[in-house]
Amino acid sequence: MTVKEFQRSVKEGIPVKLPAAKSFDPSLNHAPKRKDILSPEEKRLAVKNALRYFPKSFHKILSKEFASELKAYGRIYMHRFRPDYKIYARPIKDYPAQCTQAAAIMHMLSNNLDHAIAQHPHELITYGGNGAVFQNWAQYLLTMKYLSAMTTEQTLVMYSGHPLGLFPSHADAPRVVVTNGMMIPNYSKQDDWEKFNALGVTQYGQMTAGSFMYIGPQGIVHGTAITILNAGRKISKSNPDLAGKVFVSSGLGGMSGAQPKAAVIAGAIAVIAEINPKATHTRHSQGWVDEVFENLDKLIARIDKAKKNKEAVSLAYQGNIVDLWEKFAEKKVKVEIGSDQTSLHNPWAGGYYPAGFSYQASNKMMAEDPTRFKKEVYKSLVRQVRAINKMTAGGMYFFDYGNAFMLEASRAGADIMKDKTHFKYPSYVQDIMGPMCFDFGFGPFRWVCTSADPKDLATTDKIATKVLEGIYKTAPKEIRQQLSDNIRWIREAKKNKLVVGSQARILYADAEGRIKIAEAFNKAIKEKKISAPVVLGRDHHDVSGTDSPYRETSNIYDGSQFTADMAVQNFVGDGFRGATWISLHNGGGVGWGEVINGGFGMVLDGSKDSERRLRSMLFWDVNNGIARRSWARSKEAMFAIEREMKRSKDLKVTMPNIVDEKLLKNLF
Ligand SMILES: NC(=O)c1ccc[n+]([C@@H]2O[C@H](COP(=O)([O-])OP(=O)(O)OC[C@H]3O[C@@H](n4cnc5c(N)ncnc54)[C@H](O)[C@@H]3O)[C@@H](O)[C@H]2O)c1
């Protein structure tokens, strides 16, 4: 299809003529059949809701088709309306648009649905099993059409994938405002998602899927490499080097697939179990996994060899993580660091596969006998924790990877509680990311070169390296380690071949780093050293974006970890400080109802307006979180915000007074 034809198709939106039906493509990774949760009356409502997108003349055919999709998949995806063109992050100039900002958003959105990127592309799921960009293809088509027509005096409003419409606004307003899964709090249980998503009125946007900010596994490789490096520092201050040390975990999916590559970058031996052969194959063929094993004895022999030779290597086990842990515990395999990255935020719909069943058999049971499936998942979790406990008794350091592993294991009745309220093991945020990164303001800043030209990305890498090296020279000792880890990362980023999809880069940076890097990019765009606009963004999994008591805010200890003011304040504050788009989600990462997260996207086009917006918005976006962490008495955050107040005279943050614990001891 030519660029012109592509543009025509985007501008058309929902086709005037009913397109031919599309067949199921077995070569792609598909979402599992969702739970059959609607009553017959609700099913009729779901079909009626879906038909709202189409003219009456289509209804006779589509009503039957949508009913059969609902029966076959548990959802109405409207497969017939998948576009005929290939969806990927095209150069920005190829998108039909009235303004640069809208074209940049189309570039980002398309990347989230690229077959090389998305986990279940035909079901519009980007990662995490249920992280949706849209609920159905009509929403995609309409959104692209609206974006192609949008001016800088309009804002597109999106309710859980549904484009409510273009509304008059102004040039400084966000071009798109996204909310995903915002529920009345009492209707935020897992089954509520199943029901209201099946009705077509809400979706699970995860963090970066429904906000068009997913950049493939690179985003997470960096965070994971930093986590594993710092875990190495945690287990041994005298010998933090990971050479010859083993890191064991599970999952080769969207985010979890970054583990083998990240562990190798950190210098360790990675051993990752994955039950889905397609997921294993994807990571192996990408070169992110070095070797695949189906036999645990052979795997153990290979680990021994890697230990002896101090190889940095990644080994996948094609099978269930429960079997691996049980075998390792039985054979007393020495593992230094352990974790888990099955998608336990989504345990009943494909996030966790019970032991003793093949991948296919589990998928069948999930749809046909959900009660038994739930029992089997819980049985497996009890076994998994038992084996992990044996390993930690033997000296392994285990941490929860923010996937609701401990939460779900506790619900399963596994031996995972230290006492009534505390888990046995820390989360990676409590021990590592919180105190070492987030409290100082370091988080997953990212950018995308919308030219889609690798040369532009190389230029931005060089600019960012120079900026960080400059900052390092006068940085206080508290943040030197962070800066040097990131300087190393960005220097080696190109060599590590991390780009899948759009020309994107991730880099952990604090407010100062983010602002200075963005300013330098904007200048380079103005001077035509970078050939097209650059989009700035971040994972919601950051200093500020996310309120999640078992993950991002698990190292908040004043009780406020169960509040969601920070995420909402981020979303709103970014909106009026110049973000190009903003998004607020219920349910990313650890599960529906368990987290609220907010994020943004910002287009830099080399203009004075971009410069003004980036300074104002990035400053707020990071410092909101640090101020909140400081109020929760984190000493690292108190240090960071006091330092910022000295630099920025308009910043006045309420500081906590610290109480002598002895005074409290006998009060009650
Ligand atoms: N990487 C990070 O930094 C990070 C941070 C926070 C949270 N998480 C969490 O990690 C989880 C994984 O994310 P994802 O995007 O990779 O999800 P995903 O669903 O794409 O991948 C999970 C993988 O685990 C596999 N799996 C499930 N049960 C298994 C079992 N018993 N044995 C072996 N393999 C099994 C699945 O087949 C799947 O491929 C999510 O809950 C996410 O929220 C990751």
The ligand as an SDF file (V2000), in Angstrom:
LIG
                    3D

 44 48  0  0  0  0  0  0  0  0999 V2000
    9.8460   -5.7430   34.4700 N   0  0  0  0  0  0  0  0  0  0  0  0
    9.5040   -4.8850   35.3680 C   0  0  0  0  0  0  0  0  0  0  0  0
   10.2740   -3.9860   35.7400 O   0  0  0  0  0  0  0  0  0  0  0  0
    8.2020   -4.9580   36.0090 C   0  0  0  0  0  0  0  0  0  0  0  0
    7.9230   -3.9800   36.8990 C   0  0  0  0  0  0  0  0  0  0  0  0
    6.7700   -4.0500   37.5640 C   0  0  0  0  0  0  0  0  0  0  0  0
    5.9090   -5.0790   37.3450 C   0  0  0  0  0  0  0  0  0  0  0  0
    6.1590   -6.0290   36.4520 N   0  0  0  0  0  0  0  0  0  0  0  0
    5.1670   -7.0710   36.3270 C   0  0  0  0  0  0  0  0  0  0  0  0
    5.6860   -8.2570   35.7820 O   0  0  0  0  0  0  0  0  0  0  0  0
    4.6170   -9.0090   35.2240 C   0  0  0  0  0  0  0  0  0  0  0  0
    4.9900   -9.5130   33.8580 C   0  0  0  0  0  0  0  0  0  0  0  0
    4.8410   -8.5010   32.8750 O   0  0  0  0  0  0  0  0  0  0  0  0
    4.8650   -8.8630   31.3220 P   0  0  0  0  0  0  0  0  0  0  0  0
    4.5800   -7.6130   30.5700 O   0  0  0  0  0  0  0  0  0  0  0  0
    6.0800   -9.6080   30.9980 O   0  0  0  0  0  0  0  0  0  0  0  0
    3.6240   -9.8150   31.2180 O   0  0  0  0  0  0  0  0  0  0  0  0
    3.3790  -10.9600   30.1300 P   0  0  0  0  0  0  0  0  0  0  0  0
    2.0210  -11.4790   30.4320 O   0  0  0  0  0  0  0  0  0  0  0  0
    3.6930  -10.4260   28.8040 O   0  0  0  0  0  0  0  0  0  0  0  0
    4.4670  -12.0470   30.4900 O   0  0  0  0  0  0  0  0  0  0  0  0
    4.3830  -12.9500   31.5620 C   0  0  0  0  0  0  0  0  0  0  0  0
    4.8560  -14.2810   31.0430 C   0  0  0  0  0  0  0  0  0  0  0  0
    4.8430  -15.2190   32.0980 O   0  0  0  0  0  0  0  0  0  0  0  0
    4.5360  -16.4910   31.5160 C   0  0  0  0  0  0  0  0  0  0  0  0
    4.0540  -17.3850   32.5740 N   0  0  0  0  0  0  0  0  0  0  0  0
    2.8760  -17.3210   33.2430 C   0  0  0  0  0  0  0  0  0  0  0  0
    2.7930  -18.2860   34.1550 N   0  0  0  0  0  0  0  0  0  0  0  0
    3.9380  -18.9840   34.0650 C   0  0  0  0  0  0  0  0  0  0  0  0
    4.4590  -20.0850   34.7790 C   0  0  0  0  0  0  0  0  0  0  0  0
    3.7740  -20.6500   35.7720 N   0  0  0  0  0  0  0  0  0  0  0  0
    5.6870  -20.5370   34.4460 N   0  0  0  0  0  0  0  0  0  0  0  0
    6.4070  -19.9700   33.4490 C   0  0  0  0  0  0  0  0  0  0  0  0
    5.9610  -18.9240   32.7430 N   0  0  0  0  0  0  0  0  0  0  0  0
    4.7440  -18.4230   33.0580 C   0  0  0  0  0  0  0  0  0  0  0  0
    3.4870  -16.1600   30.4890 C   0  0  0  0  0  0  0  0  0  0  0  0
    3.3860  -17.1680   29.5070 O   0  0  0  0  0  0  0  0  0  0  0  0
    3.9780  -14.8350   29.9380 C   0  0  0  0  0  0  0  0  0  0  0  0
    4.7270  -14.9770   28.7530 O   0  0  0  0  0  0  0  0  0  0  0  0
    3.3930   -8.1170   35.2390 C   0  0  0  0  0  0  0  0  0  0  0  0
    2.5600   -8.4450   36.3130 O   0  0  0  0  0  0  0  0  0  0  0  0
    3.9940   -6.7580   35.4150 C   0  0  0  0  0  0  0  0  0  0  0  0
    3.1020   -5.8470   35.9790 O   0  0  0  0  0  0  0  0  0  0  0  0
    7.2980   -5.9880   35.7700 C   0  0  0  0  0  0  0  0  0  0  0  0
  1  2  1  0
  2  3  2  0
  2  4  1  0
  4  5  1  0
  4 44  2  0
  5  6  2  0
  6  7  1  0
  7  8  2  0
  8  9  1  0
  8 44  1  0
  9 10  1  0
  9 42  1  0
 10 11  1  0
 11 12  1  0
 11 40  1  0
 12 13  1  0
 13 14  1  0
 14 15  2  0
 14 16  1  0
 14 17  1  0
 17 18  1  0
 18 19  2  0
 18 20  1  0
 18 21  1  0
 21 22  1  0
 22 23  1  0
 23 24  1  0
 23 38  1  0
 24 25  1  0
 25 26  1  0
 25 36  1  0
 26 27  1  0
 26 35  1  0
 27 28  2  0
 28 29  1  0
 29 30  1  0
 29 35  2  0
 30 31  1  0
 30 32  2  0
 32 33  1  0
 33 34  2  0
 34 35  1  0
 36 37  1  0
 36 38  1  0
 38 39  1  0
 40 41  1  0
 40 42  1  0
 42 43  1  0
M  CHG  2   8   1  16  -1
M  END
$$$$
